């Protein structure tokens, strides 16, 4: 009986941890939405949502037809506050931060849908001007200048953008609470990557005014369907909003948070971007990992795979002809930290033979058994 209570307690703690770690963005667990582009656009867009929005993938194949056709093919992965953008043409993965994810923790008294709508209303000036039935869903109508969109649970199902030319995107199929294969959310192999933190996804630092998402009445006697003077004044204020960045409010979005298998936050430090590279990026480099001897200079980062199939990263912190130290992380298959050491000279001895070169400038790393490694410049 005592053992059963202990087990129940452990699962309860893990449950609480999971709820704290992940924000519930949508009221449904999963969805697949298919879109098509029209007017000056052509192509398709498929959106996958799982874990109540914690995991999202947008596969975009869009062509802009303005004289010369411009193709924009990309896949965007949003996993919590992490964002990965893959451009097949460039064969790169851009690693950045999904700033919007911080708002779900800051405004805990609001739903994810309300927060999404408030971000659009505050940052981009969209006004809720009515309601409509679209794709058999009860949608809200939003307007910004001459542009219009319909949203359902804050997800855009129809959007008509008018900026000199007309561009239309509309949903053609919606499936809710369906099983989505785990591999949909896996970063594909065969791509190199770049740290794109400078071009972060989403809006950071907005103090959201939730009054802006309320339905606004339009002047019914005005055939041009323009807003009243009060609404025009409010919209003008929204277009000129000042964005202030407050690091104490957005610590969950400014850097990646790493967790161990017990749900504890682990402080990952490094002299360069060592702390930013996570499990998904490392696993995506599987085909590039090498089983041959490598040299790792001070402060550079290496990805590795152990002989028992776990992925990790390491960084040398000190090296001389007589001594050396390095730090490393090993992840489990859920992306949680299985093992972490800030200072060691033998922590990976089971998987690699590690020794300084004769000049004391580099560590010479030789994979053992089925282990492999990749030095990151």
C-alpha positions as CSV (number, residue, x, y, z in Angstrom):
1,X,0.0,0.0,0.0
2,X,2.8,2.4,0.9
3,X,4.6,1.6,-2.3
4,X,1.4,2.3,-4.3
5,X,1.1,5.7,-2.6
6,X,4.7,6.5,-3.4
7,X,4.1,5.6,-7.1
8,X,1.0,7.7,-7.2
9,X,2.9,10.6,-5.6
10,X,5.6,10.4,-8.2
11,X,3.2,10.4,-11.0
12,X,1.3,13.4,-9.4
13,X,4.6,15.4,-9.2
14,X,5.5,14.6,-12.8
15,X,2.0,15.6,-13.9
16,X,2.3,18.9,-12.1
17,X,5.7,19.4,-13.7
18,X,4.3,18.6,-17.2
19,X,1.5,21.1,-16.7
20,X,3.9,23.8,-15.6
21,X,6.3,23.2,-18.4
22,X,3.8,23.1,-21.2
23,X,1.2,25.8,-21.9
24,X,-2.3,24.7,-23.1
25,X,-2.7,27.0,-26.1
26,X,-5.8,25.5,-27.8
27,X,-8.9,23.8,-26.2
28,X,-8.4,20.6,-28.3
29,X,-5.5,18.2,-28.2
30,X,-4.6,17.9,-31.8
31,X,-5.6,19.1,-35.3
32,X,-4.6,18.9,-39.0
33,X,-5.6,21.9,-41.1
34,X,-5.1,22.0,-44.9
35,X,-5.0,25.3,-46.8
36,X,-4.8,26.6,-50.3
37,X,-3.6,29.9,-51.7
38,X,-5.5,32.1,-54.2
39,X,-5.5,35.4,-56.0
40,X,-1.8,36.5,-56.4
41,X,-0.7,33.4,-54.5
42,X,-0.8,29.7,-55.3
43,X,0.3,26.6,-53.5
44,X,-0.6,24.8,-50.2
45,X,-0.1,24.9,-46.5
46,X,-0.6,22.2,-44.0
47,X,-0.7,22.9,-40.2
48,X,-0.2,20.2,-37.6
49,X,-1.0,20.8,-33.9
50,X,-0.5,18.4,-31.0
51,X,-0.3,18.4,-27.2
52,X,-2.8,21.3,-27.1
53,X,-0.5,23.5,-29.2
54,X,2.8,22.8,-27.4
55,X,3.9,21.2,-30.7
56,X,3.1,22.8,-34.1
57,X,4.4,22.4,-37.6
58,X,3.5,24.5,-40.7
59,X,4.5,23.0,-44.0
60,X,4.3,25.9,-46.5
61,X,4.6,25.7,-50.3
62,X,3.7,29.1,-51.5
63,X,4.3,30.8,-54.9
64,X,3.8,34.6,-55.2
65,X,2.7,35.4,-58.7
66,X,3.7,39.0,-59.4
67,X,5.2,39.0,-62.9
68,X,8.1,36.8,-62.0
69,X,7.0,33.9,-59.8
70,X,8.7,33.8,-56.4
71,X,8.6,30.5,-54.5
72,X,8.6,30.3,-50.8
73,X,8.9,26.7,-49.5
74,X,9.6,26.3,-45.8
75,X,8.7,24.2,-42.8
76,X,8.3,25.9,-39.4
77,X,8.4,23.8,-36.2
78,X,7.2,25.4,-33.0
79,X,8.1,23.2,-30.0
80,X,7.3,25.2,-26.8
81,X,9.4,28.4,-26.9
82,X,11.7,26.9,-29.6
83,X,11.3,27.7,-33.3
84,X,13.0,25.8,-36.1
85,X,12.7,27.1,-39.7
86,X,13.8,24.8,-42.5
87,X,14.3,26.1,-46.0
88,X,14.8,23.2,-48.4
89,X,16.4,25.5,-51.0
90,X,19.1,26.4,-48.6
91,X,19.2,23.1,-46.8
92,X,19.5,24.9,-43.5
93,X,17.7,24.9,-40.2
94,X,17.2,28.3,-38.5
95,X,17.1,28.0,-34.7
96,X,15.3,30.8,-32.9
97,X,12.9,31.7,-30.1
98,X,9.1,31.7,-30.2
99,X,8.6,34.8,-28.2
100,X,4.8,34.4,-28.0
101,X,5.2,31.4,-25.8
102,X,6.1,33.6,-22.8
103,X,2.7,35.2,-22.8
104,X,0.9,32.0,-21.8
105,X,2.9,32.0,-18.6
106,X,2.6,35.7,-17.9
107,X,-1.2,36.0,-18.3
108,X,-2.2,32.8,-16.5
109,X,-5.8,34.1,-15.9
110,X,-6.4,34.1,-19.7
111,X,-6.9,31.2,-22.1
112,X,-4.4,30.6,-24.9
113,X,-7.0,31.7,-27.5
114,X,-7.5,35.0,-25.7
115,X,-3.8,35.6,-25.5
116,X,-3.3,34.8,-29.2
117,X,-6.1,37.2,-30.2
118,X,-4.7,39.9,-27.9
119,X,-1.2,39.6,-29.4
120,X,-2.7,40.2,-32.9
121,X,-4.9,43.0,-31.7
122,X,-2.1,44.8,-29.8
123,X,0.8,44.2,-32.1
124,X,-0.9,44.3,-35.6
125,X,-4.0,46.3,-35.0
126,X,-6.6,43.6,-35.9
127,X,-10.2,44.5,-34.8
128,X,-12.9,42.0,-34.0
129,X,-15.8,43.3,-36.2
130,X,-18.2,40.4,-36.4
131,X,-18.8,36.7,-36.4
132,X,-19.4,34.3,-39.3
133,X,-19.9,30.6,-40.0
134,X,-17.0,29.2,-42.0
135,X,-16.0,25.6,-42.6
136,X,-18.9,24.7,-40.2
137,X,-17.0,26.5,-37.5
138,X,-18.1,29.5,-35.5
139,X,-15.5,32.1,-36.5
140,X,-14.6,35.6,-35.5
141,X,-14.2,38.2,-38.2
142,X,-11.1,40.5,-37.9
143,X,-10.3,43.5,-40.0
144,X,-7.1,45.6,-40.3
145,X,-7.3,48.3,-43.0
146,X,-8.5,46.6,-46.1
147,X,-7.5,43.2,-45.0
148,X,-9.8,40.6,-43.4
149,X,-9.5,37.2,-41.7
150,X,-11.7,34.6,-40.0
151,X,-10.4,32.8,-37.0
152,X,-11.6,29.8,-35.0
153,X,-10.0,29.3,-31.6
154,X,-7.5,32.0,-32.8
155,X,-6.4,29.8,-35.7
156,X,-6.8,31.6,-39.1
157,X,-9.1,29.7,-41.4
158,X,-9.5,32.5,-44.0
159,X,-7.3,35.5,-44.7
160,X,-7.5,38.1,-47.4
161,X,-4.6,40.5,-47.4
162,X,-4.8,43.7,-49.5
163,X,-1.5,45.5,-49.8
164,X,-1.6,46.9,-53.3
165,X,-2.4,43.3,-54.5
166,X,-4.7,40.7,-53.1
167,X,-3.4,37.5,-51.5
168,X,-5.8,34.9,-50.1
169,X,-5.2,31.8,-47.9
170,X,-8.2,29.7,-46.9
171,X,-8.7,26.4,-45.1
172,X,-10.1,23.5,-47.2
173,X,-10.1,20.7,-44.6
174,X,-10.0,20.5,-40.8
175,X,-9.6,17.4,-38.6
176,X,-9.7,17.8,-34.8
177,X,-8.4,15.4,-32.1
178,X,-6.8,13.0,-34.6
179,X,-3.7,10.9,-34.1
180,X,-0.6,12.6,-35.5
181,X,2.6,10.4,-36.0
182,X,5.4,11.5,-33.7
183,X,7.8,11.8,-36.7
184,X,5.8,14.8,-38.0
185,X,7.4,16.8,-35.3
186,X,10.9,15.4,-35.7
187,X,13.5,17.7,-37.3
188,X,14.6,15.9,-40.5
189,X,18.1,14.8,-41.0
190,X,20.5,16.0,-43.7
191,X,20.3,19.7,-42.9
192,X,22.9,22.1,-41.6
193,X,21.7,24.7,-39.1
194,X,22.3,28.3,-38.1
195,X,21.6,30.2,-34.9
196,X,18.8,32.6,-35.9
197,X,18.1,34.2,-32.5
198,X,18.5,37.7,-34.1
199,X,15.3,37.0,-36.1
200,X,13.1,35.7,-33.3
201,X,9.6,34.4,-34.1
202,X,6.6,36.3,-32.6
203,X,6.3,39.5,-30.6
204,X,8.2,40.2,-27.5
205,X,7.6,42.7,-24.7
206,X,4.0,43.7,-25.3
207,X,1.8,44.6,-22.3
208,X,-1.4,43.1,-23.7
209,X,-4.6,45.1,-23.5
210,X,-7.4,42.5,-23.6
211,X,-10.1,45.1,-24.2
212,X,-8.8,45.3,-27.8
213,X,-10.2,41.8,-28.5
214,X,-13.8,42.7,-27.7
215,X,-16.3,43.0,-30.6
216,X,-16.4,46.6,-31.9
217,X,-19.6,47.9,-33.6
218,X,-19.4,49.2,-37.1
219,X,-21.4,52.1,-38.5
220,X,-24.3,50.3,-40.1
221,X,-25.4,53.4,-42.1
222,X,-22.0,53.7,-43.8
223,X,-22.1,51.8,-47.1
224,X,-18.4,51.9,-47.4
225,X,-18.3,49.6,-44.4
226,X,-15.7,51.8,-42.6
227,X,-15.4,52.0,-38.9
228,X,-16.7,54.9,-36.8
229,X,-14.4,57.7,-35.8
230,X,-13.9,56.1,-32.4
231,X,-12.8,52.9,-33.9
232,X,-10.5,54.6,-36.4
233,X,-8.9,56.5,-33.5
234,X,-8.4,53.3,-31.6
235,X,-7.0,51.5,-34.6
236,X,-4.5,54.3,-35.2
237,X,-3.3,54.0,-31.6
238,X,-2.8,50.2,-32.2
239,X,-0.8,50.7,-35.3
240,X,1.7,52.9,-33.5
241,X,2.2,50.7,-30.4
242,X,5.5,50.9,-28.6
243,X,7.1,47.5,-27.9
244,X,9.1,47.4,-24.7
245,X,11.3,44.5,-23.8
246,X,11.4,43.5,-20.1
247,X,13.7,40.6,-19.5
248,X,12.2,39.8,-16.1
249,X,8.8,39.1,-17.7
250,X,10.1,37.0,-20.5
251,X,12.8,34.8,-19.1
252,X,10.9,31.7,-20.4
253,X,11.3,33.0,-24.0
254,X,14.7,34.7,-24.0
255,X,16.7,31.5,-23.5
256,X,16.0,27.8,-23.7
257,X,14.9,26.0,-20.6
258,X,16.4,22.6,-20.1
259,X,14.8,20.0,-17.8
260,X,16.2,16.7,-16.3
261,X,14.2,13.5,-16.1
262,X,12.8,14.5,-12.7
263,X,11.4,17.7,-13.9
264,X,14.1,20.0,-12.4
265,X,15.4,23.0,-14.4
266,X,19.1,22.6,-15.3
267,X,21.2,25.7,-15.7
268,X,23.2,25.1,-18.9
269,X,26.2,27.4,-19.3
270,X,28.6,27.8,-22.2
271,X,31.1,30.2,-23.7
272,X,29.2,30.3,-27.0
273,X,25.9,28.9,-28.3
274,X,26.5,25.6,-26.5
275,X,23.5,26.2,-24.2
276,X,21.1,26.8,-27.1
277,X,21.5,23.6,-29.1
278,X,18.9,21.1,-27.9
279,X,17.9,17.5,-28.5
280,X,16.0,18.1,-31.7
281,X,18.8,19.9,-33.4
282,X,21.4,17.4,-32.3
283,X,19.4,14.4,-33.3
284,X,18.8,16.0,-36.8
285,X,22.5,15.9,-37.4
286,X,22.7,12.1,-37.0
287,X,23.8,11.5,-40.6
288,X,26.7,14.0,-40.2
289,X,28.2,12.5,-37.1
290,X,31.6,11.0,-37.6
291,X,33.3,7.9,-36.1
292,X,36.8,9.1,-36.9
293,X,39.2,11.0,-34.7
294,X,38.3,14.7,-34.2
295,X,40.1,17.8,-32.7
296,X,38.1,20.0,-30.4
297,X,39.6,23.5,-29.6
298,X,38.7,25.4,-26.5
299,X,35.1,26.8,-26.2
300,X,33.9,25.1,-29.4
301,X,31.0,22.7,-29.3
302,X,30.6,19.2,-30.4
303,X,27.5,17.0,-30.9
304,X,27.8,13.3,-30.2
305,X,25.9,10.0,-30.2
306,X,26.8,7.4,-27.6
307,X,27.3,3.7,-28.4
308,X,24.0,3.1,-26.6
309,X,22.1,5.5,-28.8
310,X,21.7,8.6,-26.8
311,X,22.5,12.1,-28.2
312,X,24.4,14.9,-26.5
313,X,26.7,17.9,-26.7
314,X,30.0,18.8,-25.2
315,X,32.2,21.8,-24.9
316,X,35.9,22.0,-23.8
317,X,36.5,24.5,-21.0
318,X,40.2,24.1,-20.2
319,X,43.0,22.5,-22.1
320,X,46.8,22.4,-21.7
321,X,49.5,19.8,-22.3
322,X,49.0,18.4,-18.8
323,X,45.4,19.0,-18.0
324,X,41.9,19.4,-19.5
325,X,38.3,19.8,-18.6
326,X,35.0,19.7,-20.5
327,X,31.3,19.9,-19.9
328,X,28.6,17.8,-21.5
329,X,24.9,16.9,-21.6
330,X,23.3,13.6,-22.6
331,X,19.6,13.7,-23.5
332,X,17.1,10.9,-23.3
333,X,14.7,10.1,-26.2
334,X,12.2,12.7,-24.8
335,X,14.7,15.6,-24.9
336,X,15.1,15.6,-21.2
337,X,18.6,15.7,-19.7
338,X,19.7,12.2,-18.7
339,X,23.2,13.2,-17.5
340,X,24.9,16.6,-17.1
341,X,28.4,17.5,-15.9
342,X,29.8,21.0,-15.8
343,X,33.4,20.0,-15.2
344,X,35.1,16.6,-15.9
345,X,38.0,15.0,-17.7
346,X,36.6,11.5,-17.8
347,X,32.8,11.7,-17.9
348,X,32.6,10.3,-21.4
349,X,35.4,7.8,-21.1
350,X,32.9,4.9,-21.9
351,X,32.2,6.4,-25.3
352,X,35.3,8.4,-26.3
353,X,39.1,8.3,-25.9
354,X,39.9,12.0,-25.0
355,X,43.4,13.5,-24.6
356,X,45.1,16.8,-25.2
357,X,47.4,17.2,-28.3
358,X,51.1,17.7,-27.7
359,X,50.7,21.5,-27.9
360,X,47.8,21.7,-25.5
361,X,45.6,23.6,-27.9
362,X,43.0,20.9,-28.7
363,X,41.4,17.8,-27.3
364,X,41.8,14.8,-29.6
365,X,38.6,12.8,-29.4
366,X,38.4,9.3,-30.7
367,X,34.9,7.6,-30.8
368,X,34.7,4.1,-29.2
369,X,32.5,1.2,-30.4
370,X,29.5,2.8,-32.2
371,X,29.8,6.3,-30.8
372,X,30.2,9.3,-33.2
373,X,30.9,13.0,-32.9
374,X,30.6,16.2,-35.0
375,X,32.6,19.4,-34.2
376,X,30.6,22.6,-34.6
377,X,32.5,25.6,-35.9
